[in-house]
């Protein structure tokens, strides 16, 4: 979700004054319980016991961690109410023990040993049966996590504290199996057994599961059309010496709902939000007038997590020529994109598939890539490439060949302001090459349909994402073609531009299971060379996975670059970033 999109909500902004929040009204729909304490008609939260958090737009639609769409941060920010077996740390790419004590590989089998102290918020003990059921629910229902079963054969429990994941021999992918143990929220088997959902594949998606219980340090407390509150579980299992040794500092985490970006930004500057996941331009100006901090104290301020790209429809005449695609990439003004679209929140772009972080840079031979890369805006080189490919400017200044004009449409959703600004730069750069690229900003649902149906010329998206499978999942989503749906059917899996290269497929498949470090580096380097030669996509920026920005007027001790904690800037709730809740303290 792009936090710069414009939202129009028919909700009231909560009145916040003197460090105390008052919320009135009901909670979830009548007859459904939050699973926490009953909220009175007016709830007062002590400011020095409450962490105010912003990562949500619109009224709550449910607490179901497997539901879709589900906009509740309870469901999407795994580790606060629901937890995964292990915690992924994007700083070092490692998985750390959590519900799971350890995991080991034996061939294509992954064995997880569980921590015997884990309990759900209702006091019931977690066993391997709960973990197995959590996996099987994704197989039965069309949930956002169902894709893990493309690589899993079975998930079984030989005893109460051991879970065995067996990979598919025909599609073995240890990276996605490890991602599953660090991303899938684990829930109570007894809870779902009592619900007795119908077997219809969509039944899980539509169930709000207001009373679903988790093993996390917090549980739902209150929500209405203006706010959502979760309350600390003071009997939380994670205070055991085998894990955190204590409870998280805030007793409450509260999320107020604001009518638009401007309202949320104003509340943040007024010390009414402590942890903010929102794109805010020129954050350095906020730092001058309020106690606001980012993970990195100077530009680019945020830790890179994804690479938004323009994806070329390789079946489109003109765009099926690698020279045209590469020329567009060579013409891109990365500095202008970084300034106009990203407010400087991106490191200098270097053409490749990799993020500028040590874990990913170590996977490639950077010197071997240099002959295939370019530096800065190379209009002369791009025009030379087009000349050599036989694309000639006509009377109107637009290049053409064989009756095909280089005139295209570039699209991304309306209101995603940083992306909209990026595509304007793409269009402006292309004019210097004799191309006519017009921007098109439809509503997000139309953009999604165009993406699924390859009904576009050039489309902006962020293939892959952050997680234990990165950067493999980025390469799979951007370049892989073995799982593309047949032409004429929606393609929701990978490679929306339908570019096909069998060598790239082979390398991606090899990288899924290769463990020899030298071989891995060789494969990644070769895949990047293919990418740079063919350019089926072109990266525009390095974008944070989340915009981790904090206000230290009440709470201090948030993670910072080189602070020695190894806690990533994932808004104190995602993966290993949840450890921040145990480090912060009152000012």
matplotlib code that plots the C-alpha trace (Angstrom):
import matplotlib.pyplot as plt

x = [0.0, 1.3, 0.8, 0.6, -2.7, -5.6, -8.3, -11.7, -13.1, -16.5, -15.1, -14.6, -11.1, -10.6, -10.2, -6.8, -5.9, -3.4, -1.9, -5.2, -7.4, -11.1, -13.1, -16.8, -19.1, -19.3, -16.6, -17.0, -20.5, -23.2, -22.9, -19.2, -16.5, -13.1, -11.7, -10.5, -12.0, -15.3, -14.8, -17.0, -18.8, -15.8, -12.2, -9.4, -5.9, -3.0, -0.6, 2.5, 1.2, 0.2, 2.2, 0.3, 0.8, -0.2, -0.4, -4.0, -6.6, -10.4, -12.6, -11.6, -12.9, -11.9, -9.1, -8.8, -5.0, -6.0, -8.8, -8.7, -9.1, -8.3, -6.9, -6.4, -2.9, -3.7, -3.9, -1.2, 1.5, 2.5, 4.0, 1.8, -1.4, -0.6, 3.0, 5.0, 7.4, 10.5, 11.3, 12.9, 15.5, 15.9, 19.2, 21.1, 18.6, 18.5, 15.6, 15.5, 13.7, 10.2, 7.4, 9.9, 13.1, 15.0, 14.8, 16.9, 17.2, 17.5, 17.3, 14.0, 12.5, 12.4, 11.9, 10.8, 11.1, 8.6, 9.1, 7.2, 6.2, 4.0, 0.4, -2.5, -4.0, -6.7, -4.1, -4.3, -1.0, 0.1, 1.1, 2.3, -1.4, -2.1, 0.8, -0.2, -3.8, -2.6, -0.8, -3.6, -6.1, -4.1, -4.4, -8.1, -9.0, -7.8, -5.9, -3.1, -0.7, -2.1, 0.9, 3.2, 1.5, 3.0, 6.2, 4.9, 4.0, 2.9, 3.0, 2.8, 3.3, 5.2, 4.7, 3.3, 6.4, 7.7, 6.5, 7.8, 7.5, 8.2, 9.0, 7.6, 10.2, 9.0, 9.1, 11.5, 12.0, 13.7, 13.6, 9.8, 9.6, 11.8, 9.7, 6.6, 8.0, 8.8, 5.6, 2.6, 0.5, -0.1, -3.6, -5.6, -6.9, -9.6, -10.9, -11.3, -12.8, -15.5, -16.3, -16.8, -16.4, -17.9, -15.5, -16.1, -12.7, -13.8, -15.3, -12.1, -11.5, -15.0, -14.8, -13.8, -12.9, -13.4, -12.6, -9.7, -6.9, -3.2, 0.0, 1.3, 2.0, -1.2, -4.9, -7.7, -9.2, -11.5, -12.3, -14.9, -15.0, -12.3, -9.7, -8.3, -6.7, -4.8, -3.9, -0.8, -1.3, 0.4, 0.6, 2.3, 4.5, 7.3, 8.4, 9.9, 13.7, 14.0, 12.7, 12.4, 12.7, 10.1, 7.0, 6.9, 7.0, 3.6, 0.5, -1.6, -1.0, -3.6, -4.2, -6.3, -8.0, -7.4, -9.3, -6.2, -2.4, -2.3, -4.3, -2.1, 1.1, -0.2, -1.0, 2.5, 4.1, 1.9, 3.3, 0.0, 1.6, 4.7, 5.4, 4.3, 4.2, 3.4, 5.1, 5.8, 7.8, 10.7, 10.8, 14.0, 11.8, 9.7, 12.8, 13.5, 10.3, 9.4, 11.3, 11.0, 13.6, 14.2, 16.3, 19.0, 19.6, 20.5, 19.5, 18.1, 16.6, 14.9, 16.2, 15.6, 13.2, 11.7, 12.5, 9.5, 9.9, 8.4, 7.3, 7.3, 4.6, 7.0, 4.2, 3.6, 5.1, 8.0, 8.4, 9.2, 12.6, 15.2, 16.9, 13.7, 13.4, 17.0, 17.0, 14.1, 16.0, 19.2, 17.3, 15.8, 16.7, 17.1, 18.1, 14.9, 12.8, 14.6, 13.9, 10.5, 8.9, 10.8, 11.7, 15.3, 14.4, 16.4, 20.0, 21.6, 20.1, 22.5, 21.0, 20.6, 18.1, 19.7, 19.1, 22.0, 22.3, 25.2, 23.3, 22.2, 25.4, 27.4, 25.5, 26.9, 30.3, 29.8, 32.9, 31.5, 28.3, 29.9, 30.3, 26.5, 25.6, 25.4, 25.9, 23.4, 21.3, 22.7, 20.6, 23.3, 23.9, 20.2, 19.7, 22.7, 21.1, 17.8, 19.6, 21.5, 18.2, 16.7, 14.2, 14.0, 12.4, 9.5, 8.2, 6.5, 9.7, 8.6, 10.7, 9.1, 10.0, 8.0, 4.8, 5.3, 5.6, 7.2, 4.2, 3.1, 1.0, 2.6, 0.2, 0.0, -2.9, -4.3, -3.3, -0.1, 1.7, 5.3, 4.6, 2.6, 5.6, 8.0, 6.0, 6.0, 9.8, 9.8, 7.6, 9.7, 12.9, 11.5, 10.7, 14.5, 14.7, 11.9, 9.3, 5.8, 4.9, 1.7, 0.9, -2.3, -3.5, -6.6, -8.2, -6.3, -8.8, -8.5, -4.7, -4.9, -7.1, -4.7, -1.8, -3.5, -4.6, -1.4, -3.7, -1.0, 2.0, 4.2, 3.0, 4.6, 4.8, 7.1, 7.8, 8.5, 8.9, 10.7, 11.0, 13.2, 13.0, 14.4, 15.9, 14.9, 11.2, 12.0, 13.8, 11.0, 8.2, 10.0, 11.8, 10.4, 7.9, 7.4, 4.3, 2.7, -0.9, -1.9, -2.6, -6.2, -6.4, -5.4, -1.8, -1.5, 1.7, 4.7, 6.2, 3.2, 5.0, 5.1, 8.8, 10.2, 13.9, 14.6, 18.1, 16.7, 14.1, 16.8, 18.9, 15.9, 15.1, 18.7, 18.9, 15.8, 17.8, 21.6, 23.6, 27.2, 28.2, 30.5, 27.9, 25.2, 27.3, 28.0, 24.3, 23.1, 25.8, 24.7, 21.0, 21.8, 23.7, 20.7, 18.5, 20.8, 20.9, 17.2, 15.6, 12.2, 11.7, 13.6, 14.0, 13.1, 14.1, 14.9, 11.8, 11.6, 9.5, 8.0, 8.4, 9.7, 9.4, 9.2, 8.3, 10.4, 8.3, 7.0, 8.9, 12.6, 15.0, 13.7, 16.1, 18.7, 21.4, 24.5, 23.0, 24.2, 20.8, 20.4, 16.7, 15.4, 13.2, 10.0, 7.7, 8.2, 5.7, 7.0, 9.4, 12.5, 11.5, 9.0, 12.0, 11.9, 8.8, 11.1, 13.8, 11.8, 11.3, 9.5, 11.3]
y = [0.0, 3.4, 5.7, 8.8, 7.8, 10.1, 8.5, 10.0, 8.5, 9.1, 8.7, 11.2, 12.0, 11.2, 14.2, 14.1, 16.5, 16.8, 13.4, 11.5, 9.9, 9.5, 7.2, 6.6, 4.2, 0.4, -2.0, -4.6, -5.4, -6.4, -9.9, -10.3, -10.0, -8.5, -11.4, -8.8, -6.9, -5.3, -1.6, 0.9, 3.6, 5.9, 4.6, 6.6, 5.5, 6.6, 8.4, 7.0, 3.4, 3.8, 3.6, 5.4, 3.7, 4.6, 1.9, 1.7, 3.4, 2.9, 1.2, -2.3, -5.2, -8.0, -9.7, -12.8, -13.2, -15.3, -13.1, -10.9, -8.1, -7.4, -4.0, -4.4, -4.1, -6.8, -9.2, -7.8, -6.9, -10.4, -10.6, -8.4, -10.5, -13.4, -14.8, -16.9, -19.7, -17.6, -14.0, -12.7, -9.9, -8.0, -6.5, -9.8, -12.1, -14.5, -16.3, -16.0, -18.4, -17.5, -20.0, -22.3, -23.1, -24.5, -25.7, -28.2, -29.5, -33.1, -33.3, -31.8, -32.0, -29.1, -30.0, -27.4, -27.9, -25.8, -23.8, -25.7, -22.5, -21.0, -20.3, -18.6, -15.5, -17.6, -19.6, -22.8, -24.3, -24.3, -27.7, -29.0, -29.7, -25.9, -25.4, -28.2, -26.9, -23.4, -24.7, -27.0, -24.1, -22.4, -25.5, -25.8, -22.2, -19.6, -17.5, -15.0, -17.8, -20.6, -20.2, -22.0, -25.3, -25.0, -26.1, -28.2, -31.9, -32.5, -30.8, -33.3, -33.5, -36.6, -35.4, -32.4, -30.2, -31.2, -30.1, -31.7, -29.8, -32.0, -30.2, -31.2, -33.3, -31.9, -28.3, -28.1, -24.5, -24.2, -20.4, -20.3, -23.1, -20.9, -17.9, -19.8, -20.5, -16.8, -15.3, -17.6, -16.5, -19.5, -19.8, -22.1, -25.3, -25.5, -22.0, -23.0, -26.4, -24.7, -22.4, -25.3, -23.2, -24.5, -26.0, -23.3, -21.9, -18.3, -19.0, -18.2, -15.0, -13.7, -14.5, -11.5, -13.8, -11.0, -13.4, -15.3, -15.8, -15.6, -16.3, -12.7, -10.2, -8.2, -9.0, -7.0, -4.6, -2.1, -0.8, 1.5, 3.7, 6.0, 3.8, 0.4, -0.6, -3.7, -4.5, -6.2, -9.8, -9.7, -13.5, -13.5, -16.6, -14.6, -13.1, -16.5, -16.4, -18.5, -15.6, -11.9, -12.3, -9.5, -8.0, -5.3, -1.8, -0.3, -1.6, -0.5, 0.1, 2.4, 3.2, 6.3, 6.6, 9.8, 11.2, 11.7, 11.9, 15.5, 14.9, 12.0, 13.9, 16.8, 14.5, 13.0, 16.4, 17.3, 14.3, 12.3, 9.4, 7.6, 5.1, 6.2, 4.1, 6.8, 8.5, 12.1, 14.3, 16.2, 14.5, 16.5, 19.6, 17.8, 17.0, 20.7, 21.4, 18.1, 15.2, 13.1, 10.5, 8.0, 4.9, 6.5, 10.1, 11.5, 10.8, 8.4, 8.2, 4.8, 1.3, 0.0, -3.0, -3.2, -2.0, -0.4, -1.1, -0.3, -3.6, -3.8, -5.8, -7.9, -9.1, -5.5, -4.5, -2.2, -3.3, -6.8, -5.3, -5.5, -2.4, -0.3, -1.5, -0.9, 2.5, 3.6, 2.3, 4.2, 7.4, 7.4, 10.3, 8.5, 11.7, 13.4, 10.4, 10.3, 14.0, 14.5, 11.1, 9.9, 13.1, 11.8, 8.6, 6.4, 5.6, 6.2, 3.7, 1.2, -0.9, -4.5, -6.8, -6.3, -3.9, -1.8, -3.8, -6.0, -9.3, -8.9, -7.2, -10.2, -12.4, -10.8, -10.0, -6.3, -6.0, -8.6, -6.5, -3.2, -3.7, -4.2, -1.2, 2.5, 5.5, 8.3, 9.5, 8.2, 9.8, 9.6, 5.9, 5.2, 7.0, 5.2, 1.9, 2.7, 3.9, 0.6, -1.3, 0.5, 2.7, 5.9, 9.2, 10.3, 13.7, 13.9, 13.1, 9.7, 6.7, 3.9, 0.7, -1.6, 0.4, 0.3, 3.6, 3.9, 5.3, 3.7, 4.2, 3.9, 3.2, 3.0, 3.7, 7.1, 8.8, 6.8, 10.1, 8.9, 6.4, 9.0, 11.4, 8.6, 7.8, 11.4, 11.4, 8.2, 9.9, 13.1, 11.1, 9.1, 12.2, 12.7, 9.4, 10.0, 8.0, 9.1, 7.7, 9.0, 8.5, 6.8, 6.7, 4.6, 3.5, 0.7, -2.0, -1.2, -1.2, -4.6, -6.0, -4.6, -6.1, -9.6, -9.6, -8.0, -5.3, -2.6, -1.3, -0.2, -0.8, 0.1, -2.4, -3.9, -7.5, -9.7, -8.1, -8.4, -11.7, -14.7, -15.6, -12.2, -11.6, -14.9, -13.9, -10.7, -12.5, -15.1, -12.5, -10.2, -12.6, -16.2, -17.5, -21.2, -20.4, -17.8, -18.5, -19.3, -16.3, -15.3, -16.2, -13.9, -14.0, -13.3, -15.2, -13.7, -11.8, -9.6, -8.5, -12.2, -12.0, -15.5, -16.6, -20.2, -19.7, -17.2, -19.8, -22.5, -20.1, -19.1, -22.8, -23.6, -20.6, -21.9, -24.8, -24.2, -23.9, -23.7, -20.0, -19.8, -21.3, -19.1, -16.0, -17.3, -17.9, -14.5, -12.7, -14.5, -13.8, -10.1, -10.0, -11.5, -8.9, -6.0, -7.3, -7.9, -5.4, -6.9, -4.4, -1.4, -0.4, 3.2, 3.5, 1.7, 2.1, 1.2, -1.8, 0.4, 4.1, 3.7, 7.1, 7.8, 10.6, 10.5, 12.9, 10.1, 6.9, 6.7, 3.9, 3.1, 1.2, 3.3, 2.4, 1.1, 1.2, -2.4, -3.9, -5.5, -4.6, -3.7, -0.6, -2.5, -0.2, -2.2, -5.0, -7.0, -9.8, -9.3, -5.6, -6.5, -6.6, -2.8, -3.0, -4.5, -1.8, 1.4, 3.3, 6.3, 9.6]
z = [0.0, -0.9, 2.1, -0.1, -1.7, -0.9, 1.3, 1.9, 5.1, 6.6, 10.1, 12.8, 13.9, 17.5, 19.8, 21.5, 24.2, 27.1, 26.3, 27.0, 24.5, 24.8, 22.5, 22.7, 20.9, 20.5, 19.5, 16.8, 15.3, 17.8, 19.1, 18.4, 21.1, 20.9, 22.9, 25.4, 28.3, 27.8, 26.9, 28.8, 26.9, 27.3, 27.4, 28.8, 28.1, 30.4, 28.1, 29.8, 29.4, 25.8, 22.6, 19.8, 16.5, 12.9, 10.2, 9.2, 7.1, 7.5, 10.1, 11.2, 9.1, 11.4, 13.4, 11.2, 10.4, 7.4, 6.1, 3.0, 2.7, 6.3, 7.1, 10.8, 12.0, 14.5, 11.5, 9.2, 11.7, 12.8, 16.3, 18.5, 18.8, 16.6, 16.3, 13.9, 14.7, 14.1, 13.8, 10.5, 10.8, 7.6, 8.9, 8.8, 6.9, 9.8, 11.6, 15.4, 17.8, 19.0, 19.2, 17.7, 19.6, 16.7, 13.1, 11.3, 7.7, 6.6, 2.8, 1.8, 5.3, 7.8, 11.5, 14.0, 17.8, 19.7, 22.9, 25.6, 27.5, 24.7, 25.7, 24.0, 25.5, 27.1, 29.0, 26.9, 25.9, 22.3, 20.8, 17.5, 16.6, 16.6, 14.2, 11.9, 11.8, 11.0, 8.0, 6.9, 7.0, 4.3, 2.2, 2.7, 2.1, -0.4, 2.1, 1.4, 2.7, 0.5, -1.8, 0.7, -0.3, -3.8, -2.1, 0.8, 0.6, 4.2, 7.6, 10.5, 14.3, 15.5, 19.1, 21.0, 20.5, 17.1, 13.6, 10.4, 7.1, 4.1, 0.9, -2.5, -4.3, -7.6, -6.5, -3.6, -2.3, 1.1, 0.9, 0.8, 3.5, 5.8, 4.9, 6.0, 9.5, 9.9, 8.4, 9.0, 12.0, 14.3, 15.8, 18.0, 16.5, 19.2, 18.1, 14.5, 15.4, 17.3, 14.4, 12.1, 8.9, 5.7, 3.2, 0.7, -0.3, 0.5, 3.9, 5.7, 3.8, 4.7, 8.4, 10.5, 13.5, 16.1, 18.9, 17.4, 20.0, 19.5, 21.5, 21.2, 24.0, 23.3, 22.8, 21.3, 23.8, 21.9, 18.5, 16.8, 13.8, 15.3, 16.9, 17.7, 21.0, 22.0, 25.6, 27.0, 28.2, 31.6, 31.7, 28.3, 27.9, 26.3, 29.6, 30.3, 30.6, 27.4, 25.4, 26.5, 30.2, 30.7, 29.2, 26.5, 27.9, 26.7, 28.4, 25.5, 21.8, 20.2, 16.6, 15.8, 12.5, 10.6, 7.6, 5.5, 5.4, 6.4, 9.6, 10.6, 9.9, 11.9, 14.8, 14.6, 14.8, 17.8, 19.7, 19.4, 17.5, 18.7, 15.9, 12.4, 9.2, 6.7, 3.8, 4.8, 2.5, 3.9, 7.2, 8.1, 8.4, 11.0, 12.9, 13.3, 15.2, 16.9, 18.6, 15.5, 14.5, 11.6, 11.7, 9.7, 11.0, 7.5, 3.9, 2.9, 6.4, 5.8, 5.3, 1.8, 1.5, -2.0, -5.5, -7.3, -11.0, -14.3, -15.9, -19.7, -21.5, -23.5, -25.8, -26.9, -30.3, -29.6, -26.0, -27.2, -28.4, -25.6, -27.1, -26.5, -22.9, -22.1, -23.7, -21.5, -18.5, -19.5, -19.9, -16.3, -14.2, -10.8, -9.0, -10.1, -9.1, -5.7, -5.1, -6.7, -5.9, -2.8, -1.0, -1.0, 0.8, -1.5, -2.0, -5.4, -7.8, -9.4, -12.2, -11.0, -9.2, -5.8, -2.9, -1.7, 1.6, 2.6, 2.6, -1.1, -2.4, -1.1, -3.5, -6.6, -8.2, -8.6, -10.9, -13.3, -13.7, -14.4, -18.2, -18.4, -16.3, -16.9, -14.6, -14.3, -17.2, -20.4, -23.1, -25.7, -25.1, -25.2, -28.5, -30.0, -28.9, -30.6, -33.8, -34.0, -33.5, -36.5, -34.7, -36.8, -35.8, -38.0, -38.9, -35.5, -33.7, -32.6, -33.5, -35.5, -37.4, -39.5, -38.9, -35.1, -33.2, -29.9, -28.2, -24.9, -21.8, -18.3, -15.4, -11.6, -9.2, -8.8, -5.6, -5.0, -5.2, -5.0, -7.9, -9.9, -9.7, -10.7, -13.9, -14.8, -14.8, -16.9, -19.5, -19.5, -19.9, -22.8, -24.8, -25.2, -27.0, -29.5, -27.5, -26.5, -23.1, -21.6, -17.9, -16.8, -13.2, -12.8, -9.5, -7.8, -8.7, -12.4, -12.1, -10.5, -13.3, -15.9, -14.1, -13.8, -17.4, -18.9, -20.3, -20.1, -21.9, -19.0, -15.4, -12.1, -9.2, -6.6, -7.5, -4.5, -1.1, 2.1, 4.0, 4.5, 0.8, -0.4, -2.9, -4.5, -4.3, -6.2, -9.0, -9.1, -9.3, -11.8, -14.1, -13.6, -16.1, -15.3, -13.2, -15.5, -16.2, -19.8, -22.1, -21.6, -17.9, -15.0, -14.1, -10.4, -9.6, -11.4, -14.4, -15.3, -18.5, -19.7, -20.5, -21.1, -20.8, -20.1, -18.8, -16.2, -15.2, -14.8, -12.6, -10.5, -9.9, -9.0, -6.6, -4.7, -3.3, -4.0, -0.8, -2.0, -1.5, -4.5, -6.8, -5.4, -6.2, -9.7, -10.3, -9.0, -11.0, -14.2, -13.5, -13.1, -16.4, -18.2, -16.5, -17.6, -21.1, -21.5, -19.0, -18.7, -15.9, -14.7, -11.1, -10.3, -6.6, -3.4, -1.3, 2.4, 3.2, 5.9, 6.7, 10.3, 11.9, 15.6, 18.0, 21.2, 23.3, 25.5, 24.6, 23.8, 22.9, 19.5, 17.2, 15.3, 12.8, 14.5, 18.0, 18.7, 19.2, 15.8, 15.9, 12.5, 11.7, 11.2, 13.2, 16.4, 15.4, 12.4, 12.7, 14.9, 15.0, 17.8, 20.1, 20.1, 22.4, 25.1, 24.6, 24.7, 27.9, 29.1, 28.7]

ax = plt.figure().add_subplot(projection="3d")
ax.plot(x, y, z, "-o")
ax.set_aspect("equal")
plt.show()
